[in-house]
């Protein structure tokens, strides 16, 4: 499969699907093969029946979606399907909770886009998990306890060598005692099942992969397995993957794992991976095959975005396209708006924002992240949390 560098129209279409994902899709009466025009109409009609946060999501994203459709009305005919938040397997519950991983496909003409949504409420800690090896939820709780201890700094007692090894210092605080007391119980409830299937993912990747992936990333892989069984890849000449932020990270992940069926990936402001994950991919695929897959992956990032520079990027530098967001930089706080999905589009014209080079703030955060990725995993874990 030969990858082609995305044109402005490709980037515009990618941005549209990313922004549609930020509508409260799971709250709207959307059915398989409704098109984007249908989704816009339902969002407008049903908005008043939704909660405050859902209404806000519609108010923020719908104007940009409409701007794109005015410029490219044919994109309104793209049909949504394979919605992860639906009960596609008829077991009486949604396949994936939209507060975690959310994905769907958009089908148009001879192509299908697999689209992953950005970070929902349940995925913020998940982002940290992806930068270290096997950071379990129980460890997250314990780190929070330890951090609280360092702030409150109550009285402490000398501990045994075994406890010292776990805590990492000579004295234990009351919060640490609570942490140690709960360790066995919480770990038994929250850590991964040790009986991991020996079946290789996509026939290539063994169980070691899951040492370096987060729960939401693993849900993205499960979603891809469902798509494979659906036969959607055989229906279309071109299979593309897209996503913004966390969704961009998941898009690059599935492109590496399922490169045999994916023609191109465009990540919007998606973060990278841990050094250990990247080494595992190179070891499993081989350097030449890994480089070939990289040729399929592109980044479309705000020039001063602070997320795409986190971790080790698997997107080649020459494949990263930067743009100037349609925002006013009147204070340092305004830099936060660089990461909005709507920043990819000029709302006045519906076309992509002006292409540029990476900005000074983006380069600065990249340098900070580069140093963090070089420190040992224990210290990196603390930084990630």
Residue, then its C-alpha position, 0 to 999 in steps of 0.5 A: x500500500x503506497x501512502x500519499x502525503x495528505x493534501x489540504x483537502x485531506x487535512x480538512x476532511x480529517x479535521x471534520x471527522x475529528x471535530x464531529x467526534x467532540x459532539x455528544x454523539x452518544x446522547x444523540x439519536x444517531x443510527x448506523x449510516x446516518x450521514x454527517x448532515x443528519x448528525x448536524x440536524x439532530x444536534x440542532x434539534x435535540x440540543x435543548x433536551x441535553x445537559x449543560x455540558x452536552x449543549x456546550x459541546x454542540x455550541x463550540x463545535x457545530x459552527x466549525x462543522x457547518x463552516x467545513x460543510x459550506x466549503x465542502x458540501x460533499x463531506x456531509x454525505x459521509x456515513x457514520x457506522x461502527x460506533x463504539x458506544x453502541x451495542x453492536x454485539x447485542x449483549x445488552x450493553x454498549x461495546x465501549x464506554x464513551x467516557x473512555x475510548x470512543x471510535x467510529x468509522x466515516x464511509x464515503x465513496x471508495x474510502x473509510x476513515x477510522x476515527x478516534x476521539x480525544x481524551x474523555x473524562x476517564x482517560x486523563x490518568x490513562x495518558x500517564x499510564x502510556x508513558x511508563x511500563x505497567x503503571x497500574x491503577x493501584x500504583x496511581x492511588x499509591x503515588x497520590x498518597x505519597x504525594x499528599x504525604x510530602x505536602x502535609x508532612x506529618x510525623x513519621x516512624x522508622x520502617x523495616x528494610x522491606x517497607x523501605x524498599x516499597x516506600x523508597x525512603x527510611x521513614x514511613x508516614x501515616x498515609x504510607x501506612x494506609x497505602x501499605x495496608x491497602x496494597x494487597x486488596x486494591x492490587x487484587x481488584x485493579x491489576x491486570x489479569x495475569x492469564x494473558x492470552x498467548x494468541x498474538x495480536x494481528x498475528x504478530x505482537x505477543x503479550x509483551x505489547x501490553x506491558x507498554x500500552x494503557x487500558x484505553x489503548x488496549x480498547x482501541x486495539x479491541x475495537x480494531x479487532x471488531x472492525x476486522x471481523x465486520x469486513x469493513x476493510x475489504x469494502x473500500x480501496x482506501x482505509x485511513x485512520x484519524x484522531x485528535x489528541x488521545x485519539x491521534x495517539x490511538x490512531x498511530x498505535x493501531x496503524x503500527x499494529x494493523x499496518x497491513x490494512x491501513x493506507x494512511x494515518x493523520x494524527x492531530x495533536x496526538x502524543x507519542x509513546x514511551x521509549x520502551x514501547x518504541x523499542x518493542x515495536x522496532x524489535x518486533x517489526x524490524x527497523x526496515x518495516x517500522x520505517x515503512x510504517x512511519x512513512x504512512x503516518x502524518x501529524x497535523x499539529x498546532x504550532x504551539x501545541x503542548x500535547x503532540x510533543x509529549x513522549x517519543x513521537x513515531x511520526x517522522x519529522x518531515x511528516x509533521x505539518x504545523x498550522x497557526x490556530x485561529x486564536x488571539x494570543x493576548x496572554x500566556x493562558x491563550x496558549x492552552x487554546x492551541x490544543x482545541x480540535x476546532x483550531x485546525x479550521x478557519x471558521x470563516x472559510x471552513x478551510x484548514x488553518x494557515x500552515x506554518x512551522x513549529x512555534x517557540x513554545x511547542x519547541x520548549x515543551x518538546x525539549x522538556x518532554x525529551x529530557x523526561x523520557x530519558x530519566x529512569x521509569x520510577x522518576x518518569x512515573x512520578x512526572x507522568x502522574 
